[in-house]
Amino acid sequence: MHKVMIAPRRYVQGAHALKDAGTLVSAIGKKPIILWDETVKGIIGDVLLGSLKDAGLDAATIDFKGDSTREEAARVARVIKESGSDVILAAGGGKTLDTAKAGAADAGVKVVTIPTIASNDSPTSSFTVWYDGDGNCTGFESWGVNPDLVLVDTQVIANGPVAAFVAGMGDALGTWVEADACSQVTAPNLAGGTSTLVAMGIASLCYDVLMEHGVAAKKAVEENTVNESVEQVVEANVLMSGLGFESGGVATAHMVANCLPSFPECHGLMHGHEVGFGVITQLCLDKTFDAEKRNKIVDFEIAIGLPVTFAEIGLEGVDREKLKVIGDICGGEGSLCANHPFEVTSDDVVDAMIAADALGRERKKLAGLA
Ligand SMILES: [Zn+2]
């Protein structure tokens, strides 16, 4: 298997970067169509439409129905085809972006992602995470190409919900931990090959940026301020995390995270919250992982407010039998848990989740938070 790395064609990030949308989009297409919901339209509508208009672009719009289901993606593809658009601008959170990527692949048009929250790494990736109508994750699919442009306005991100920003750090925290596991067994990445040195370097940098700037960035976002820490963490959450997971590979942290939405109790969580707990599970599963570094990662999660216990992910008092549902999927055929240099069984994953909860509670107690 060859080393493969994939990436978006252009990445633009900065405070008020949205004002450049018209110039940037006109280099990609002549007939844009925007996928967004009412809330996002209220936040960026004037600036985005104004910038497109200044560049001579008249944009059509589609109202997003709220979930990245196959039905919604098929509807979006139909509207794109009927409108004769040549580029879709997906503005909002991961589900909007994922639906647009799927619709664009079907309709054969280019893609611009405009994340209004930095809650996960969907903006840069070639993937759509699918959900059913009940909010259960049903799998993920790559379209073979990454977005033509990722446009990140850091002031919009800083004005957004703090919980989403923190969730993004949870998703980004998985990047190095999982790429590192994959590299130990030369496991396939999500780009159709194995990891490059560049992907590993990005994953490692992603981890360092979070550790150095995560807490300060969260404080700044609480005050809707963009500073250097916010800029660096947005780049970690959106760009490094996206490149790192796709071209580095994923393992148990994402496998557990992708299983959690099958429990109705976990439906209030964002993907990055789930990955945050998945990271601790993976670190408890991997008996060779340095204990001090593991504690440091858990303490970081606690410091920025990621959930680290069963109680915090809605599973207080959960028993082994219930966790076995996740264990069986994780220990089963085709699981990402195979991307470790040791065998992983259903019982191992259940044990690791129980150990993760215990560690989370212990570290919270040490931090004086429980
Ligand atoms: Zn993720």
Residues whose N, C-alpha, C, O or C-beta is under 5 A from the ligand:
A	BS01	ZN	D171
